[in-house]
Amino acid sequence: MPIRMRPLLRPLLPLVLLWATAGASYAHEDRILKLAPDGRLPDVPATFGPATVDFRVRGDAPPRLKLTIGAHSYAVPECVTRLIRTRERRDIAIRGSWYHTEERLPYYIGMTFYDPGSEHDQAEGQYVQLLFNLRNAQLLDVWVSRALFLGFGRRLDQKKPRDYCSAAELKAAS
């Protein structure tokens, strides 16, 4: 027995279906990426080339961070790495996404560097998060989440690398 629609609803059905499929085309889910002991990111698809993270802590100096994806490398400048308080690899969480349309957001790798002793939770923890373009390894965004005075509340700042670095520092990183 066929389903009968009210005459008023029939013309709206194509619009509802179009709206539902348009929303689904932008939906994506981040994939958790494993960081191998040698710095490889084995879960990144081979179509982008091999991906590696070189993270080195240097005493009291800001850490060094370099991301290589295929033929592209990006050495994160010290004007950004000085924000990172992480000292151990276990305090780094890496995720990526390449199953969405690139019209709004490029394919990316996101690295979250949790402060020592901080919860590994973006709602509660203190961290620096860096977002890189998966196609060319360039740094896109920098988020810094820190507790406010005496731990009352939190502040999350999202900025571009140019907000922390000079043009010369950014050019040298490429």
The 8 nearest C-alpha neighbors of each residue, nearest first, counted from 0:
[[1, 2, 3, 4, 5, 9, 6, 8],
 [2, 0, 3, 4, 5, 9, 6, 8],
 [3, 1, 4, 0, 5, 9, 6, 8],
 [2, 4, 1, 5, 6, 0, 9, 8],
 [5, 3, 6, 9, 8, 2, 7, 1],
 [4, 6, 8, 7, 9, 3, 10, 2],
 [5, 7, 9, 8, 4, 10, 3, 11],
 [8, 6, 5, 9, 10, 11, 4, 12],
 [9, 7, 11, 5, 6, 10, 4, 12],
 [8, 10, 11, 12, 6, 7, 4, 5],
 [11, 9, 12, 8, 7, 13, 6, 14],
 [12, 10, 8, 14, 9, 13, 15, 7],
 [11, 13, 15, 14, 9, 10, 16, 8],
 [14, 12, 16, 15, 11, 17, 10, 9],
 [15, 13, 17, 11, 12, 16, 18, 10],
 [14, 16, 12, 18, 17, 13, 19, 11],
 [17, 15, 19, 13, 18, 14, 12, 20],
 [18, 16, 14, 20, 15, 19, 21, 13],
 [17, 19, 15, 21, 16, 20, 14, 22],
 [20, 18, 16, 22, 17, 21, 15, 23],
 [21, 19, 23, 17, 22, 18, 16, 24],
 [22, 20, 18, 24, 23, 19, 17, 25],
 [23, 21, 20, 19, 24, 25, 18, 26],
 [22, 24, 20, 26, 25, 21, 19, 27],
 [23, 25, 21, 22, 26, 20, 100, 99],
 [26, 24, 23, 22, 99, 100, 27, 21],
 [27, 25, 23, 24, 99, 22, 28, 100],
 [28, 26, 99, 98, 25, 29, 96, 24],
 [27, 29, 30, 96, 26, 98, 99, 95],
 [28, 30, 96, 95, 94, 31, 27, 97],
 [29, 31, 95, 94, 96, 32, 28, 93],
 [30, 32, 94, 93, 29, 95, 33, 92],
 [33, 31, 94, 93, 42, 30, 34, 40],
 [34, 32, 40, 35, 31, 42, 41, 93],
 [33, 35, 40, 38, 39, 32, 36, 93],
 [34, 36, 39, 38, 37, 33, 40, 41],
 [37, 35, 38, 34, 39, 88, 33, 40],
 [36, 38, 35, 39, 34, 51, 52, 53],
 [39, 37, 52, 51, 35, 36, 34, 53],
 [40, 38, 51, 35, 37, 41, 50, 34],
 [39, 41, 34, 50, 51, 42, 33, 43],
 [40, 42, 43, 39, 33, 50, 35, 34],
 [43, 41, 40, 32, 44, 33, 31, 45],
 [42, 44, 41, 40, 45, 50, 47, 49],
 [45, 43, 46, 47, 42, 48, 41, 49],
 [44, 46, 48, 47, 49, 43, 42, 69],
 [47, 45, 44, 48, 43, 49, 69, 134],
 [48, 46, 45, 69, 44, 134, 68, 49],
 [49, 47, 69, 45, 46, 68, 50, 44],
 [48, 50, 69, 68, 45, 51, 47, 43],
 [51, 49, 68, 40, 67, 39, 69, 48],
 [52, 50, 39, 38, 67, 40, 66, 53],
 [51, 53, 66, 38, 65, 54, 39, 67],
 [52, 54, 65, 64, 38, 66, 55, 51],
 [55, 53, 64, 63, 52, 65, 56, 62],
 [56, 54, 63, 62, 57, 53, 64, 86],
 [55, 57, 62, 86, 58, 63, 54, 61],
 [56, 58, 60, 62, 59, 55, 61, 63],
 [59, 57, 60, 56, 61, 62, 86, 55],
 [58, 60, 57, 61, 56, 62, 86, 84],
 [61, 59, 57, 58, 62, 56, 81, 63],
 [62, 60, 81, 80, 63, 77, 59, 57],
 [63, 61, 56, 55, 57, 80, 60, 64],
 [62, 64, 55, 54, 56, 61, 65, 80],
 [65, 63, 54, 75, 53, 74, 62, 55],
 [64, 66, 74, 53, 73, 52, 75, 67],
 [65, 67, 52, 73, 72, 51, 136, 53],
 [68, 66, 72, 51, 50, 71, 69, 73],
 [69, 67, 50, 71, 49, 48, 136, 70],
 [68, 70, 48, 49, 71, 47, 50, 67],
 [69, 71, 68, 72, 67, 48, 135, 49],
 [72, 70, 68, 135, 69, 67, 136, 73],
 [73, 71, 67, 66, 136, 68, 74, 70],
 [72, 74, 173, 66, 65, 172, 136, 75],
 [75, 73, 65, 172, 64, 76, 66, 72],
 [74, 76, 64, 65, 172, 73, 77, 80],
 [77, 75, 78, 79, 172, 74, 80, 168],
 [76, 78, 80, 79, 81, 75, 61, 63],
 [77, 79, 76, 164, 81, 80, 163, 82],
 [80, 78, 77, 81, 76, 82, 163, 75],
 [81, 79, 77, 82, 83, 61, 78, 62],
 [80, 82, 61, 83, 79, 77, 78, 62],
 [81, 83, 80, 79, 84, 127, 78, 61],
 [84, 82, 80, 81, 85, 127, 112, 61],
 [83, 85, 114, 86, 82, 115, 113, 112],
 [86, 84, 114, 83, 112, 113, 115, 87],
 [85, 87, 56, 84, 88, 115, 90, 62],
 [88, 86, 89, 90, 85, 91, 56, 115],
 [87, 89, 90, 91, 86, 85, 54, 92],
 [88, 90, 87, 91, 92, 86, 85, 113],
 [91, 89, 88, 113, 87, 112, 85, 92],
 [92, 90, 112, 88, 89, 111, 113, 93],
 [91, 93, 111, 110, 90, 112, 94, 89],
 [94, 92, 110, 32, 109, 31, 111, 91],
 [95, 93, 31, 32, 109, 30, 108, 29],
 [94, 96, 108, 30, 29, 107, 109, 31],
 [95, 97, 29, 107, 106, 98, 30, 108],
 [96, 98, 106, 99, 107, 95, 105, 133],
 [99, 97, 96, 27, 100, 28, 106, 26],
 [100, 98, 27, 97, 25, 101, 26, 24],
 [101, 99, 102, 25, 24, 98, 103, 104],
 [100, 102, 105, 104, 103, 99, 106, 97],
 [101, 103, 100, 104, 105, 99, 25, 106],
 [104, 102, 101, 105, 100, 25, 99, 106],
 [103, 105, 101, 102, 106, 100, 107, 99],
 [106, 104, 101, 107, 132, 103, 102, 133],
 [107, 105, 97, 133, 96, 132, 101, 104],
 [106, 108, 133, 132, 131, 95, 96, 105],
 [107, 109, 95, 131, 94, 130, 133, 132],
 [110, 108, 130, 94, 129, 93, 95, 131],
 [109, 111, 93, 129, 128, 92, 112, 130],
 [110, 112, 128, 92, 91, 127, 113, 93],
 [111, 113, 91, 127, 126, 85, 90, 128],
 [114, 112, 126, 90, 85, 125, 117, 111],
 [113, 115, 85, 84, 117, 126, 125, 116],
 [116, 114, 117, 85, 113, 84, 86, 90],
 [115, 117, 114, 118, 113, 90, 119, 124],
 [118, 116, 124, 114, 115, 125, 113, 119],
 [117, 119, 124, 120, 123, 116, 125, 113],
 [120, 118, 124, 117, 113, 121, 90, 123],
 [119, 121, 124, 118, 123, 122, 125, 117],
 [120, 122, 124, 123, 119, 125, 126, 118],
 [121, 123, 120, 124, 125, 119, 118, 144],
 [124, 122, 120, 121, 118, 125, 119, 117],
 [125, 123, 118, 120, 117, 121, 119, 122],
 [126, 124, 145, 144, 114, 117, 113, 146],
 [125, 127, 113, 144, 112, 114, 143, 124],
 [126, 128, 143, 112, 142, 111, 83, 144],
 [127, 129, 111, 142, 110, 141, 112, 126],
 [128, 130, 141, 110, 109, 140, 111, 142],
 [129, 131, 109, 140, 139, 108, 138, 110],
 [132, 130, 138, 108, 137, 139, 107, 136],
 [131, 133, 107, 136, 137, 134, 135, 106],
 [134, 132, 107, 106, 136, 135, 108, 131],
 [133, 135, 132, 136, 47, 106, 68, 107],
 [134, 136, 71, 137, 133, 132, 68, 72],
 [137, 135, 132, 133, 131, 73, 72, 71],
 [138, 136, 132, 131, 135, 73, 139, 173],
 [137, 139, 131, 130, 140, 132, 136, 129],
 [140, 138, 131, 130, 137, 159, 132, 160],
 [141, 139, 159, 130, 129, 158, 138, 160],
 [140, 142, 129, 158, 157, 128, 159, 160],
 [143, 141, 157, 128, 156, 127, 158, 129],
 [142, 144, 127, 156, 155, 126, 128, 145],
 [145, 143, 155, 125, 126, 154, 127, 156],
 [146, 144, 125, 154, 153, 147, 143, 155],
 [147, 145, 153, 150, 152, 154, 148, 151],
 [146, 148, 153, 150, 152, 151, 149, 145],
 [147, 149, 150, 151, 146, 152, 153, 145],
 [150, 148, 151, 147, 146, 152, 153, 145],
 [151, 149, 146, 147, 148, 152, 153, 145],
 [152, 150, 147, 149, 148, 146, 153, 154],
 [153, 151, 147, 146, 150, 154, 148, 149],
 [154, 152, 146, 147, 145, 155, 144, 151],
 [153, 155, 145, 144, 146, 156, 147, 152],
 [156, 154, 144, 143, 157, 153, 142, 145],
 [157, 155, 143, 142, 158, 154, 144, 141],
 [158, 156, 142, 141, 155, 143, 140, 159],
 [159, 157, 141, 140, 162, 156, 142, 160],
 [158, 160, 140, 161, 162, 141, 139, 157],
 [159, 161, 162, 163, 164, 140, 141, 158],
 [162, 160, 164, 159, 163, 165, 166, 169],
 [163, 161, 160, 159, 164, 158, 165, 141],
 [164, 162, 161, 160, 78, 79, 165, 159],
 [165, 163, 161, 78, 162, 168, 160, 169],
 [164, 166, 168, 167, 161, 169, 163, 162],
 [165, 167, 169, 168, 170, 164, 161, 171],
 [166, 168, 170, 165, 169, 171, 164, 172],
 [169, 167, 165, 171, 166, 170, 164, 76],
 [168, 170, 172, 166, 171, 167, 165, 164],
 [169, 171, 167, 172, 168, 173, 166, 165],
 [170, 172, 168, 169, 173, 167, 76, 74],
 [173, 171, 74, 169, 170, 73, 76, 75],
 [172, 73, 171, 170, 74, 169, 72, 137]]
